[in-house]
Amino acid sequence: MTETDSLHYAGAAVFALAVLHTFSTKWFEHLARRSERHAGLLHLLGEVEVVFGFWALVLVLLIAAMAGSRDAIGFLESRNFTEPLFVFVILVMAATRPILHFAKAMADRVARLLPLPEPVACYVVTLALIPLLGSFITEPAAMTLAALALRERYYSHHISRRLKYATLAVLLVNVSIGGVLMPYAAPPVLMVASQWGWDAGFMMTVFGWKAALAVVANAAGAAFLFRRELAAMQPTTTSRDAGMPCSVVAAHILFLAGAVVFSHHPVAFMGLFLFFLGFTEAYKRHQDNLLLREGLLVAFFLAGLVVIGSMQKWWLQPLLTGMNDNVLYFGAIALTSITDNAALTYLGSLVAGLSDVAKYALVAGAVTGGGLTVIANAPNPAAFAILRGCFDEESISPLQLFLFALAPTIVAVICFRLL
């Protein structure tokens, strides 16, 4: 066995352990509450955002032991960490009070047009409009906005466990498929759009209308199933935002738009982020605490996924090339649940000779399965970071989430494969 083969097998083994770890975080949290001596370490290992970063460290140490420290450093320096950095910046910017105030104002206006009780109407709009808005402000921003709105309007109340998991599942699935109206907003589309010549017109006509239909159907279906519990909730007051200056909101929107425009240039959007931090300090009275910790944890998770995921090409690429169109679509859904969907489509873009039908099947399958697990789609850890504290033991069960996500995922399958 060559050194390269050994590294490949080590990378695959670490990846398998990391995936297993993500499904065991609730168990680590439970152990942390029962242990006094090692509670801190166990709680750290129970943080889902820490999992891939922790195992990325293990992988780098293995590479250093097997090939030398110089090769390990060279491996790290050859990785592209633009996406984790961008997700950190966009999460912090989108989670500010002015942006959330603007998004909620839009959602409230649309909700008033629906002939439904206010809590039900806002629920539908939050799970449908904001994920579709992700096609324009990017999926990480949409995920952050929707998760914060749901936490304030619904998760802050004593809602049932079933409603908590169903809502989170619909949110993850809808954000994953809701970003495909444009070629730049969803990471799995962004990875292939320029290489395959997919512009806005193509995305809207081939993917967009199907995704919009699935998003609305999922939101309406969840609202119908939990209509009684939702209708019984008291409307949430937003008096603290009554004096929000339009100029502050406009400035935040410009900062957010600038980050989106320069999303491929870390030097530009990180520099813009520093100016943004100064602006929020200057107008501190109109701000809540910035979600810097949550943003860093999500970025750490994604950076770990970049490190570990890049070692999986040797088995993923041959697997993709050996599938027909139908198998490729459903295989992409399955593979997405255990690896980031952007990494999956990127590997697909490296395969020469893929037909147009196969390209559609790969990307459609990747976004369809983006809500099944926390690692399936890059913005998912943002929702976990924001909503985790609202669940029992401040931990979200990956298995429960997977089971609740099956129904909205099936709706997406119907829209992408049968329409």
VODREN-630659 format. One record per residue (C-alpha): residue in three letters; x, y, z. Coordinates in steps of 0.25 Angstrom, whole numbers, padded with zeros to 4 digits, always signed. Example, Ala and Ser with C-alpha at 12.3 -4.5 7.8 and 13.67 -1.06 7.14 Angstrom:
2
Ala+0049-0018+0031Ser+0055-0004+0029
! end
This chain:
419
Met+0000+0000+0000Thr+0006+0014-0004Glu+0006+0026+0005Thr-0005+0032-0004Asp-0014+0020-0002Ser-0011+0021+0013Leu-0015+0036+0014His-0028+0033+0006Tyr-0032+0022+0015Ala-0029+0031+0027Gly-0037+0042+0021Ala-0049+0033+0019Ala-0048+0027+0033Val-0047+0041+0039Phe-0059+0045+0031Ala-0067+0033+0035Leu-0064+0036+0050Ala-0068+0050+0048Val-0081+0047+0042Leu-0084+0037+0053His-0080+0048+0063Thr-0090+0057+0058Phe-0101+0047+0061Ser-0096+0045+0075Thr-0095+0060+0080Lys-0108+0058+0088Trp-0102+0046+0095Phe-0089+0055+0098Glu-0098+0066+0104His-0105+0056+0113Leu-0092+0050+0118Ala-0087+0065+0121Arg-0099+0067+0130Arg-0096+0054+0138Ser-0081+0056+0139Glu-0074+0067+0148Arg-0060+0064+0145His-0060+0064+0129Ala-0073+0072+0127Gly-0066+0083+0120Leu-0059+0074+0110Leu-0072+0066+0108His-0080+0078+0105Leu-0070+0083+0095Leu-0071+0069+0088Gly-0086+0071+0088Glu-0086+0084+0080Val-0089+0080+0066Glu-0082+0092+0060Val-0069+0086+0067Val-0070+0072+0061Phe-0063+0074+0048Gly-0053+0084+0053Phe-0049+0074+0063Trp-0048+0063+0053Ala-0041+0072+0043Leu-0030+0074+0054Val-0029+0059+0056Leu-0027+0057+0041Val-0016+0068+0040Leu-0009+0061+0051Leu-0010+0048+0044Ile-0004+0054+0031Ala+0007+0060+0039Ala+0010+0047+0046Met+0009+0039+0032Ala+0015+0049+0023Gly+0022+0060+0031Ser+0018+0073+0037Arg+0022+0081+0024Asp+0012+0072+0016Ala+0001+0075+0026Ile+0003+0090+0026Gly+0004+0089+0011Phe-0009+0082+0010Leu-0016+0092+0019Glu-0011+0104+0011Ser-0016+0097-0002Arg-0030+0097+0003Asn-0040+0108+0000Phe-0047+0114+0012Thr-0054+0125+0005Glu-0068+0119+0008Pro-0066+0118+0023Leu-0061+0132+0024Phe-0073+0137+0015Val-0083+0129+0023Phe-0077+0135+0036Val-0078+0149+0031Ile-0092+0148+0025Leu-0098+0141+0037Val-0093+0152+0046Met-0098+0163+0037Ala-0111+0157+0034Ala-0114+0154+0049Thr-0114+0169+0053Arg-0126+0175+0058Pro-0128+0185+0047Ile-0128+0174+0036Leu-0137+0165+0044His-0146+0177+0046Phe-0147+0179+0031Ala-0149+0164+0028Lys-0160+0163+0039Ala-0167+0176+0033Met-0167+0170+0019Ala-0172+0157+0025Asp-0183+0164+0033Arg-0188+0171+0021Val-0189+0159+0013Ala-0196+0151+0024Arg-0207+0162+0025Leu-0211+0158+0011Leu-0214+0143+0015Pro-0227+0140+0020Leu-0221+0133+0032Pro-0220+0135+0047Glu-0207+0144+0049Pro-0198+0134+0056Val-0202+0124+0045Ala-0200+0134+0033Cys-0186+0138+0039Tyr-0182+0124+0040Val-0185+0121+0026Val-0178+0134+0021Thr-0166+0132+0029Leu-0164+0117+0024Ala-0167+0121+0010Leu-0163+0135+0006Ile-0150+0136+0014Pro-0144+0123+0008Leu-0148+0128-0006Leu-0142+0141-0002Gly-0129+0133-0001Ser-0128+0133-0016Phe-0125+0148-0015Ile-0118+0150-0002Thr-0111+0136-0001Glu-0115+0124+0006Pro-0107+0127+0019Ala-0114+0140+0020Ala-0127+0134+0018Met-0125+0123+0028Thr-0120+0133+0039Leu-0132+0142+0037Ala-0142+0131+0037Ala-0136+0124+0049Leu-0136+0137+0057Ala-0150+0141+0053Leu-0155+0127+0057Arg-0148+0127+0070Glu-0154+0140+0074Arg-0168+0137+0069Tyr-0170+0123+0072Tyr-0158+0116+0079Ser-0159+0126+0090His-0172+0120+0094His-0175+0106+0100Ile-0178+0099+0087Ser-0178+0084+0085Arg-0166+0076+0082Arg-0172+0071+0069Leu-0175+0086+0064Lys-0160+0089+0068Tyr-0154+0078+0059Ala-0164+0079+0048Thr-0162+0094+0047Leu-0147+0092+0047Ala-0148+0081+0037Val-0156+0090+0027Leu-0147+0101+0029Leu-0134+0093+0025Val-0141+0087+0013Asn-0147+0100+0008Val-0135+0108+0010Ser-0127+0097+0002Ile-0137+0097-0010Gly-0141+0112-0009Gly-0127+0117-0013Val-0127+0111-0027Leu-0135+0122-0034Met-0122+0130-0036Pro-0108+0124-0040Tyr-0100+0130-0029Ala-0108+0128-0016Ala-0108+0113-0013Pro-0094+0108-0011Pro-0096+0095-0019Val-0101+0103-0031Leu-0090+0113-0029Met-0080+0102-0030Val-0084+0098-0045Ala-0092+0110-0050Ser-0080+0117-0057Gln-0074+0104-0062Trp-0087+0099-0068Gly-0092+0112-0073Trp-0104+0113-0064Asp-0109+0127-0064Ala-0121+0133-0056Gly-0131+0130-0068Phe-0127+0116-0068Met-0128+0114-0053Met-0142+0121-0052Thr-0148+0113-0063Val-0141+0099-0060Phe-0140+0099-0045Gly-0147+0112-0040Trp-0162+0110-0042Lys-0161+0095-0037Ala-0153+0100-0024Ala-0163+0111-0022Leu-0175+0101-0023Ala-0168+0091-0013Val-0165+0102-0003Val-0179+0108-0003Ala-0185+0094-0002Asn-0176+0090+0010Ala-0179+0103+0018Ala-0194+0102+0015Gly-0194+0087+0019Ala-0186+0089+0032Ala-0196+0101+0036Phe-0208+0092+0033Leu-0203+0081+0041Phe-0200+0090+0053Arg-0211+0100+0051Arg-0218+0098+0064Glu-0205+0100+0072Leu-0200+0112+0064Ala-0214+0119+0064Ala-0214+0118+0079Met-0201+0126+0081Gln-0201+0140+0085Pro-0195+0150+0075Thr-0181+0155+0077Thr-0179+0169+0080Thr-0168+0177+0073Ser-0169+0190+0080Arg-0154+0191+0083Asp-0152+0193+0068Ala-0162+0204+0066Gly-0152+0215+0066Met-0142+0208+0056Pro-0137+0219+0047Cys-0138+0216+0032Ser-0124+0221+0030Val-0118+0210+0039Val-0127+0199+0032Ala-0122+0204+0019Ala-0107+0204+0023His-0109+0190+0028Ile-0115+0185+0015Leu-0104+0192+0007Phe-0093+0185+0016Leu-0101+0172+0013Ala-0102+0174-0002Gly-0087+0178-0002Ala-0083+0165+0004Val-0092+0157-0006Val-0085+0164-0018Phe-0071+0161-0013Ser-0074+0147-0008His-0063+0141-0016His-0053+0151-0011Pro-0049+0149+0004Val-0040+0161+0005Ala-0052+0170+0000Phe-0063+0164+0009Met-0054+0163+0021Gly-0050+0178+0019Leu-0065+0182+0018Phe-0068+0174+0030Leu-0058+0182+0038Phe-0065+0195+0034Phe-0078+0188+0038Leu-0073+0185+0052Gly-0069+0200+0053Phe-0083+0204+0048Thr-0090+0195+0058Glu-0082+0201+0069Ala-0085+0215+0065Tyr-0100+0212+0065Lys-0100+0202+0077Arg-0114+0206+0082His-0120+0200+0070Gln-0113+0187+0071Asp-0114+0174+0079Asn-0101+0166+0082Leu-0095+0162+0069Leu-0095+0147+0067Leu-0080+0146+0067Arg-0079+0133+0075Glu-0089+0126+0067Gly-0083+0131+0054Leu-0069+0126+0058Leu-0075+0112+0062Val-0082+0111+0048Ala-0069+0115+0041Phe-0061+0105+0049Phe-0071+0094+0045Leu-0070+0098+0030Ala-0055+0099+0030Gly-0054+0085+0036Leu-0063+0080+0026Val-0054+0087+0015Val-0042+0080+0021Ile-0048+0066+0022Gly-0057+0066+0010Ser-0046+0069+0001Met-0040+0056+0004Gln-0053+0048-0001Lys-0051+0051-0016Trp-0044+0037-0018Trp-0057+0030-0015Leu-0068+0040-0018Gln-0064+0043-0032Pro-0064+0028-0037Leu-0077+0026-0030Leu-0084+0038-0037Thr-0079+0034-0051Gly-0084+0020-0049Met-0099+0024-0048Asn-0110+0026-0058Asp-0119+0039-0057Asn-0129+0033-0047Val-0119+0026-0039Leu-0110+0039-0039Tyr-0122+0048-0034Phe-0126+0039-0022Gly-0111+0035-0020Ala-0108+0050-0019Ile-0119+0051-0008Ala-0113+0040+0000Leu-0099+0045-0002Thr-0103+0059+0002Ser-0108+0054+0015Ile-0093+0050+0019Thr-0085+0061+0012Asp-0087+0075+0008Asn-0096+0077-0004Ala-0086+0088-0010Ala-0074+0078-0009Leu-0083+0068-0016Thr-0086+0077-0028Tyr-0072+0082-0029Leu-0067+0068-0030Gly-0078+0065-0041Ser-0073+0078-0048Leu-0059+0071-0050Val-0065+0059-0057Ala-0063+0060-0072Gly-0075+0057-0081Leu-0087+0058-0072Ser-0100+0060-0080Asp-0109+0071-0078Val-0119+0062-0071Ala-0108+0056-0062Lys-0104+0070-0058Tyr-0118+0074-0055Ala-0120+0061-0047Leu-0107+0063-0039Val-0111+0078-0035Ala-0125+0075-0032Gly-0122+0063-0024Ala-0112+0071-0016Val-0121+0082-0012Thr-0133+0072-0010Gly-0125+0065+0001Gly-0119+0078+0007Gly-0129+0078+0019Leu-0127+0063+0024Thr-0115+0066+0033Val-0107+0077+0039Ile-0095+0075+0029Ala-0104+0073+0017Asn-0104+0088+0013Ala-0094+0099+0017Pro-0104+0109+0024Asn-0110+0097+0033Pro-0101+0099+0045Ala-0105+0114+0046Ala-0120+0109+0049Phe-0114+0099+0059Ala-0106+0110+0066Ile-0118+0119+0067Leu-0129+0109+0070Arg-0122+0099+0078Gly-0124+0106+0092Cys-0139+0104+0090Phe-0139+0089+0090Asp-0138+0079+0101Glu-0124+0079+0108Glu-0120+0090+0097Ser-0118+0079+0087Ile-0124+0075+0074Ser-0125+0060+0071Pro-0120+0057+0057Leu-0128+0045+0056Gln-0141+0052+0060Leu-0138+0063+0050Phe-0135+0053+0039Leu-0149+0046+0041Phe-0156+0060+0041Ala-0149+0064+0029Leu-0153+0052+0020Ala-0167+0058+0017Pro-0163+0072+0012Thr-0151+0065+0005Ile-0161+0055-0002Val-0169+0068-0007Ala-0156+0073-0013Val-0154+0060-0020Ile-0168+0060-0026Cys-0166+0075-0031Phe-0152+0072-0037Arg-0154+0059-0043Leu-0169+0058-0047Leu-0172+0072-0052
! end
